[in-house]
Amino acid sequence: MTHEPTNTDRAAWAKEALADFTARTCGGDHPDTMDRSDLENATSDLIADLLHFAEQQGVETDCILASAVLHFEAEQREEARP
């Protein structure tokens, strides 16, 4: 039986990626110790850098953003179901 990831799993994966990113870009700060404003800025910066990467690979960034929002909303709805 395969384990279907939960939104908690997905958030943990994102936190790991963000922790690696902030270790390189925010003086070693960890997401757990950042204040809300710094955490928001770091998250936004990581998303922007991912878009730079995608663009360099020839991927349409508008499509990525739209797809990400659709996936996020679908996953939120899926876990909200009783």
N, C-alpha and C positions, 0 to 999 in steps of 0.2 A: 504494500500500500504506500502510495506516495503522499508526502506531506504537502498540502497546498499552503503556500505562504500566506500569512496574515498581514494586515497593515502594520502590526507591531514588528513583524519580521522585516518588512520593507523599510520601516523607519530605522530599525537597527542597522540595516545595510547602508542606508543613507548616512547615518551618523558615523559609521566607520569610514566612509569615503570623505565626509566632511572633516573628520578628525585628522586624516592624512593630509588633506588640503590645508587645514589651518596650521598644522605642524610646520608646513613649508612656507605659508604666506602670512601668518598672524603671530609670528614670534613664538611659535610653539604652543599657543593657547589651545586648549581642548574645548570642544563644544559644551561639555558639562560645566565648565568654569567661566564661560563667557557671559557677559550681561546680554540682555535681550537685543539691544541695538547692535552690538558687535556680532551676535549670532545671526541676526537678520542680514547684516552686511556681508558676512562670510558666506552665508547660504546663497545670496544673490550673486556674489562674485564667482562662486563655484558654478552656478548655472550659466553665467555669462561665459566662463572659460570653456565649459562643455559646448556651448554654442559656437565659440571660436573653433574648437576642434572639429565639430560637425561641418562647419562651413569649409574648413580646409580639406575635408574629405569629400566635398561636393554634395553634401546633404542640405536640403532646404530647411533652414532654421525655423521658418514659420510653421512648417509641417511638424517639426519636432515639438514645438511649443503647444500647438493645437492637440497633437496626439497625447502629449504628457498630461494635459488638463483632462482630456477625455478618459484616459486610464485612471487618473487620480479619482475623478468623480465616480467612475464605474466601480472602482475598488471600495470607495466609501459607501456607495449604495449597497454593494454586495454584503459588506459586514453589518450594515444597518438592518438587513432583513432578519426577521425572527426565525 
